[in-house]
Amino acid sequence: MKHIVMRWLLVCVLSCLLLSCAGLRGGGDAPAERTDATVRETGDSEREASLKRAVRDYIEKVGTRDDSGQAAVVRYKPYFCKVYECYPEGPDAFDFSLRETESRTTPIVANVTARKIRYATRLHHKREDARQDDTLIRESGMETMTFELRHNQWVRVGGLFVSERKERSVEGRWIPVEEEAEQASGAEGADEKGRLGRFWSRLFGG
């Protein structure tokens, strides 16, 4: 009888120990689930980081050195001219804003603003005339670039440069260009200026 009671007590003790161990293994805090807000915030931060990389890469590709001597002849059918552009404040000096769209192919659009300097000669019909033209106009202002998120990649699709200051080099010094001196004289000159103005708008606006 004594042996039976001892065995029964031993079984009870072992059962209690097993239940306690099971409780300890299963009683820890459950791993926290990622809420929709958490996933969205993570996605937004990753998109912003990739946008910043794309903008920096573009600015570094265009150039950050303010050097009019870098101007080279380029062709913009049917014209030729010398052009050089740069972002003098460096690849990290820009602001941006994001906007969601209803498009599945481009769900997010970013507007990026950065200070820019552009050197350009007047437009020429012949390449040689453009090559020999050393009269550069320097324009300083702000550019607003548009980037679209396509297949998780940021792509620059256009830009609008707004000139705030226009200067011409005279005897090694940059002096402001007088607006009245830039106006064309006569109907033919005004018509040419209008055509060139529309061309420059299309050229540097996108």
N, C-alpha and C positions, 0 to 999 in steps of 0.2 A: 504493500500500500504506500509506504514511504517513497519507494522508487517511482511509483506512478505519479505521485504529487510533484516530485522533483522534475520529472520529465515534462509535466504539464506547465510548470512555472518556466522552465527553460524555453519551451515553445513560445510562450507568451512574450518573454523577453526578446527573443529573436525576431518575432513578428513586429514588435514595437520599434526595434532598431531598423528593420527593413523599411518600415513606413516613414521613419524619420529621414533616412537617407534619400528616399524617393522625393520627399517634400523639399529637401535641400536642393536636389538637382533640378526640380521643376519650379522652385519658388523664386528664381531670379527675375529681374525686370526683363520684360520682353523687349527685343530690339525696336527702337523707334522707327516708325514708318515715315518715308519721305512724303510730305503732303504736296498737293499740286502747287502751292505757293512756293515751297522750297525748290521744287523742280524748275518752276518758272524763273525764280531768282537766279538759280545756277545757270540756266540757259541764257538769260539776259547778260550775265557777267561774262560768259564765254563769248557771246556774240560781240559785245563791246570790246573785249580784248582782241578778237580777230579783226574787228574794224580798225582799231588803232594800229595794228600791224600792217594792214593793207594801206592805210593812209601814209604811214611812215615810209613804207617801201616805195610808194608812188612819188612822194616828195624827194626822197633820196635819188630816185631814178631821174627825175627832172633836173634836180640840182639845187644846192643851197648857197653856192658861191656867187656873190654879186660881182660879175665881171663882164662888162660889155664886149670885151675882146673875144668872148666865146660865141658871139653871134655868127651864124653860118647861113649860107644861102639855102633856102628851102623852096619847094614849089607847091603852090596852092592853085591848081588849075583855075583860070589860065594865066596866073601871075607868078612872079618870083619876088622874093624879098629876103632880107637878113632878119633872123629872129633869134632871140635868146630869152629864156624865162628862168626865174629862180624864186625860191622861197627863202628869203634872207634870214628869217628868224629860226630856221632849223626844222628838222623833221618832227619835233615834238610840240611845236607851237601851233596848235589848231584846236578848234572847238567843234563839237558835233551835237546833233540831236537826232533821235530815232523816231520813226513814224510807222505804225503798223498799217498794212493795206489788206484788202480783201482778195488779193491775187495769191494763188497757190504757188506760182513760179517765182514771184518776188514778194514774199510776205512782209518784208521790212525794207524801208528806204531810209537812208541816212543823209543828212545835209551837213557838210563839213566846210567850215570857214577857216581861211588862212591868209596871211598877208603875203602879197606877191609883187614882184617887179618884172616888168616886161620891156625888153628892148626890141625895137623893130624899125626898119627903114620903110620908106614909102614903097608901094607896090610897083613892079616893073613888068613889062610884057616880055622882056628878054633877060635871060639868066646873066649874061655878061654885064648888063646895066646894073643889075642887083648886086653883082659881085664887086663892082667898082664903087658902089654907093656906100660911103662911110658916115653918112649923116643919120645918126640914130636918135630916135625919140625914146626917152625913158618914161615909162608910166608906172606909178606906184599906187597900189590900192588893195582891195580885198577880193578874194575869189571864193565863191560858194560852189563847192563840188557836190555832185550827187553820186552816191554809191548805192547799189542795190544788192540785196542778199539773194544770190541765185545758187541753189543746190549747196547751201552752207558755205558759199564762197562770196566774198564781197567783190563787186565789179564796179569800177568807175564808169559811169554812163554819160557824164557831161559836166560842164562847169560854166559859170558866169563870172567874168572878171569885170569889176567896177573900178574904173580909174578914178583916183582921188587927186592925183598930181601928175602933171605932164611937163617934162623938161627936155631941153635940147642942149647938146654939148657945144659950147662956144669957147674956143681958145683954151680948152682943157677944163672949163668950168661948166657945171650944169646949171642952166638958168631956166626959170619958168617960161613956158611957151605962151605967148599972148594969143588969146582966142581970136582976136580980129586978124592976126597975121596968118592964121590957119584957114580963114575963110577963102573959098575960091572966088575968083572974079569972073563975071560973065556967065551966061547961061550954060555954055559948054563946060566951064569949070565946075559950076554948081552941080551939073548932071553927073560929071565924073566923080565928084566928091560923094554924091549920093550913092552911086554904084559901089564905090570903094567902102563907104561906110557900111552898107548892107553886107558886103563881103566880109569885112573884119568882124562884124557882128556874128555872122554864121560861123566864121573860122574859129574865133576864140570863145564863142558862147557855147560850144559843144565839144 
